[in-house]
């Protein structure tokens, strides 16, 4: 039997196909095999002989059967593999990725965080008070026209409060006040000053809305990042340094920018920051040239800014003249257009995956 076991092992190992294996199964463990015959013959032996031989024979049978089974599995897996065409190209799964504006917002947040600015959030549904009045833009002031406004129906107010949308405390304090979709992130200046004590430095990224016609550089829904730094002796020099650092970190030291005098009721003095699209030292390309052509200028305005008007501190119940600060509001799409050389702002909100998939 020991010889038979060895022989069976060698035969099974060298079997080349399932048919051969089938024959070996019949030969070694089939009904008419020597092994089965011997097992059957056990009944004619003495009890003593049965006790020693039976377990031995059964063990040999089991191990031959196990080897046959494993060899059979081997043949069936080879058969499965043969069915697969290993030369066929794989299926590429589409993975998700961030929208270019999200990438841009994160870059802005990273740079300002590295300069110790905190990031805060504000409500998109604002009151007339925070969006305009507290920023020194009274009802009859011509500057209100700078921000064409989406007003909410008076009946919407209670609905919004009921839905628990982010809405100013002021709306509850001054019931009946008109609500609007914020036209800029500047309302957060007063809101934050009311609830915190300077010195402070924050940025407020957020979505803003304007009722205006769209073109290559204007959208009705866009993103701004507000900045506010307040201290005892914050000056315009601090502003120039912080913004200069920000622009250099964002666009590299070769990009040219300029500070240009401007007007906002909530800053004094006020200025705007432009980035050079074509000409000078700036590295340009066809898309940036297209923006320049559509705007009829070699420069693209990216932010409004200035020293916080003392009237804003007063609106937040501060003593006049006690604190000084600078504020700015930068357009996120405009930054992304410059960074990624995108000729039209409307691409960000379109559904063209060929554009979105590039990021
Ligand atoms: C403001 O909104 C002021 N709140 C900015 C400010 C903040 C001034 C703090 C002083 C102190 P302005 O309307 O210029 O300003 O908009 C600021 C920036 O938002 C612009 O420079 C531009 O980059 C972007 N922006 C303005 N309008 C649009 C628009 N329709 N589509 C896309 N981006 C826009």
Boltz pocket constraint, residues with backbone or C-beta under 6 A from the ligand:
constraints:
  - pocket:
      binder: B
      contacts: [[A, 146], [A, 183], [A, 184], [A, 185], [A, 186], [A, 210], [A, 212], [A, 217], [A, 218], [A, 219], [A, 220], [A, 222], [A, 223], [A, 224], [A, 227], [A, 264], [A, 266], [A, 267], [A, 271], [A, 273], [A, 301], [A, 302], [A, 303], [A, 304], [A, 305], [A, 306], [A, 327], [A, 328], [A, 329], [A, 330], [A, 331], [A, 332], [A, 333], [A, 334], [A, 345]]
      max_distance: 6.0
